[in-house]
Amino acid sequence: MAFRPSDLRGGIGEGWSLDTLKAVWEANYLPVVWQTVWLSAATALICLTLALPMAFHIARVGETWRRLLLLLVVVPFLTNFIIRIFAWKSLLHPEGALTQFLIRCGLVSEDAMLLNNAGAVLLVLVYTQLPFAILPLYAAAEKFDFQLLDAARDLGASPWRAFWRVFVPGVRRGLMSAALMVFVCALGQYVIPQFIGGPNDEMLGNKITQRAFGDRNLPHASALAACLMLAVLVPMLLAALWRRVFGKETAS
């Protein structure tokens, strides 16, 4: 469909054309593509930073606490996704509970706008994607031999150095899976920027929605969707290549 011309009445025209693909690379789309990539990458980085110590702690506690903590991780999935987004919109509203609490604590000014900006979009992206980082890391941490940390400390390593030099390399497959899952899921988001972000905080998913439902320009929407699909497949292929090369090095 991306190689077909658009119909002025909405839909797909006759014949074949490269005009749609050329239009995708217009300058007005570059900021949207860049914003999509950096928001997704920042979400993945923050989620990994938060999920790594959480997975480490969950894997080390007793069975009862482990079940309780895992239950708390998956509890958000019991609530509808849209309802959670609107809950954050209510919290970040100028009259919302979170904004008023920060104002009373003197952390933000009374005219602070916590909603309709890239920071709010990033915050809610991290909130929604964090469980997808914790669960793969926990699965990897559960199989990790924590006696290796004790051995590293016996050999003179500090707890912090033992964590980074022994534990982190030991769960690198979980790290790769978590980073890939969060990044790919964040790339296709359009609901969060739609309700939490402002007019300049659109992501590629919002443009696809506008072209498909607002403009009824299906070839243009298909071209953007193809670009998004490539953005999803490229990191997956790079991750598969990395695992293949790393697997060979480990075997040798």
C-alpha positions in Angstrom: 0.0 0.0 0.0 2.9 2.4 0.6 3.8 2.1 -3.2 0.3 3.1 -4.2 -1.0 6.7 -4.6 -3.6 8.1 -2.3 -7.1 8.7 -3.4 -8.6 12.2 -2.8 -11.8 10.5 -1.6 -9.9 8.5 0.9 -8.4 5.1 0.4 -6.0 3.9 -2.3 -5.7 5.2 -5.8 -4.8 3.4 -9.0 -1.3 2.6 -10.2 2.0 2.7 -8.5 4.1 5.6 -7.2 7.1 6.5 -5.1 5.7 9.9 -4.0 4.4 8.5 -0.8 7.8 7.1 0.3 9.5 10.3 -0.7 7.0 12.3 1.4 7.9 10.3 4.5 11.4 11.7 4.4 10.3 15.3 4.4 11.8 17.6 7.0 8.7 17.9 9.0 8.8 14.2 10.0 12.4 14.2 11.1 11.7 15.8 14.5 8.9 13.3 15.1 11.2 10.4 14.3 13.9 11.8 16.5 11.5 12.3 19.4 10.2 8.8 19.0 13.7 7.3 19.1 15.0 9.3 22.0 11.9 8.9 24.1 12.0 5.1 23.5 15.7 4.9 24.2 15.4 7.0 27.4 12.5 4.9 28.6 14.6 1.7 28.1 17.6 3.2 29.9 15.6 4.4 32.9 13.6 1.2 33.1 16.8 -0.9 33.1 18.4 1.4 35.8 15.3 0.9 38.0 14.6 -2.8 37.2 18.2 -4.1 37.7 18.4 -3.5 41.5 14.7 -4.5 41.9 15.2 -7.8 40.1 18.4 -8.3 42.2 16.5 -7.8 45.4 13.4 -9.9 44.4 15.7 -12.8 43.5 17.4 -12.7 46.9 14.5 -12.4 49.3 12.5 -15.3 50.8 9.8 -17.1 49.0 6.9 -15.3 50.7 8.3 -11.8 50.0 9.3 -12.9 46.5 5.7 -13.8 45.7 4.4 -10.6 47.2 6.8 -8.4 45.3 6.1 -10.1 42.0 2.4 -9.7 42.7 3.0 -5.9 43.1 4.9 -5.8 39.8 2.0 -7.4 37.9 -0.8 -5.6 39.7 -1.0 -2.7 37.2 -1.8 -5.2 34.5 -5.1 -5.9 36.3 -6.3 -2.4 35.4 -7.2 -1.2 31.9 -4.3 0.6 30.2 -6.4 3.6 29.2 -7.7 4.0 32.8 -4.1 4.1 34.1 -3.2 6.8 31.5 -6.2 8.9 32.5 -5.2 8.4 36.2 -1.8 9.9 35.4 -3.4 12.7 33.5 -5.5 13.5 36.5 -2.4 13.4 38.8 -0.3 15.6 36.6 -3.1 18.1 36.0 -2.5 21.6 37.5 -5.3 20.8 40.0 -4.2 17.2 40.4 -3.2 15.6 43.7 0.5 15.1 42.7 0.9 18.7 41.4 -0.7 20.2 44.5 1.5 18.0 46.7 4.6 19.2 45.0 3.5 22.8 45.2 2.8 22.6 48.9 6.2 20.9 49.5 7.8 23.8 47.6 9.3 21.5 45.0 7.6 23.3 42.1 6.2 26.7 41.5 2.4 27.4 41.5 2.4 28.0 37.8 4.3 24.7 37.0 2.9 22.7 34.2 3.6 19.0 34.7 1.3 17.9 32.0 1.5 18.3 28.2 5.3 18.1 27.8 7.9 15.5 26.9 8.9 15.0 30.6 5.3 13.8 31.4 5.3 11.5 28.4 8.6 10.0 29.5 7.4 9.6 33.1 4.3 7.7 32.0 6.2 5.6 29.4 8.6 4.5 32.2 5.6 3.7 34.5 3.9 1.5 31.8 7.0 -0.2 30.6 8.8 -0.9 33.9 7.2 -4.3 34.5 8.4 -5.4 31.1 11.9 -4.7 32.3 11.6 -6.2 35.8 10.2 -9.6 34.8 12.9 -10.6 32.2 15.6 -9.4 34.6 14.1 -11.3 37.5 13.9 -14.5 35.3 17.7 -14.1 34.6 18.5 -13.2 38.2 16.6 -16.2 39.6 19.0 -18.5 37.7 22.1 -16.6 38.8 24.4 -18.2 41.4 24.7 -15.6 44.1 27.6 -17.5 45.7 29.7 -15.9 43.0 29.1 -12.5 44.7 30.3 -13.9 48.0 33.4 -15.3 46.3 34.1 -11.9 44.7 33.9 -10.2 48.1 36.2 -12.8 49.6 38.7 -11.9 46.9 38.6 -8.3 47.9 35.9 -6.8 45.7 33.5 -4.3 47.3 29.8 -5.0 47.2 29.3 -2.4 44.5 32.1 -3.7 42.3 31.0 -7.3 42.8 27.5 -6.2 41.7 28.7 -4.6 38.5 31.6 -7.0 37.6 29.9 -10.3 38.5 26.1 -9.9 38.7 25.5 -7.6 35.8 27.5 -9.7 33.3 25.8 -12.8 34.6 22.3 -11.5 33.7 23.3 -9.8 30.4 20.9 -11.9 28.4 18.1 -10.7 30.7 19.3 -7.2 30.2 19.3 -7.5 26.4 15.8 -9.0 26.5 14.4 -6.3 28.8 16.0 -3.5 26.8 14.7 -4.8 23.6 11.2 -5.4 24.9 10.9 -1.9 26.5 12.4 -0.1 23.5 10.1 -1.9 20.9 7.0 -1.4 23.0 7.8 2.3 23.5 8.4 2.9 19.8 4.8 2.1 18.9 3.1 4.1 21.6 0.6 6.7 20.6 -2.0 6.7 23.4 0.4 8.2 26.0 1.6 11.1 23.8 -2.0 11.7 22.7 -3.3 12.2 26.3 -0.3 13.2 28.3 1.9 15.1 25.8 1.4 18.4 24.1 1.1 19.3 20.4 4.9 19.1 20.0 5.3 15.8 21.8 3.9 13.5 19.1 5.5 10.2 18.3 5.4 8.2 15.1 2.4 6.3 16.2 0.4 9.5 16.5 1.3 10.4 12.9 0.2 7.0 11.7 -3.2 7.4 13.5 -3.7 10.9 12.0 -3.0 9.7 8.5 -5.1 6.6 8.8 -8.2 8.0 10.6 -8.0 11.8 10.3 -6.7 12.3 6.7 -7.8 8.9 5.4 -4.5 8.8 3.6 -3.9 5.0 3.8 -0.7 4.9 1.6 0.9 7.5 3.7 -0.1 5.7 6.9 1.3 2.5 5.4 4.6 4.1 4.6 5.0 5.5 8.1 4.0 2.1 9.5 6.7 0.4 7.4 9.3 2.8 8.8 8.1 2.0 12.3 8.3 -1.7 11.5 11.9 -1.3 10.3 12.7 0.6 13.5 11.4 -2.4 15.5 13.0 -5.1 13.4 16.5 -3.5 13.2 17.2 -3.7 17.0 15.7 -7.2 17.1 18.1 -8.3 14.3 21.0 -6.6 16.0 20.2 -8.3 19.3 19.9 -11.7 17.5 23.3 -11.1 15.8 24.8 -10.1 19.2 23.5 -13.2 20.8 24.9 -15.3 17.9 28.3 -13.8 18.1 28.4 -13.9 21.9 27.2 -17.5 21.9 30.1 -18.5 19.6 32.6 -16.7 21.8 31.2 -18.4 24.9 31.4 -21.8 23.2 35.0 -21.2 22.1 
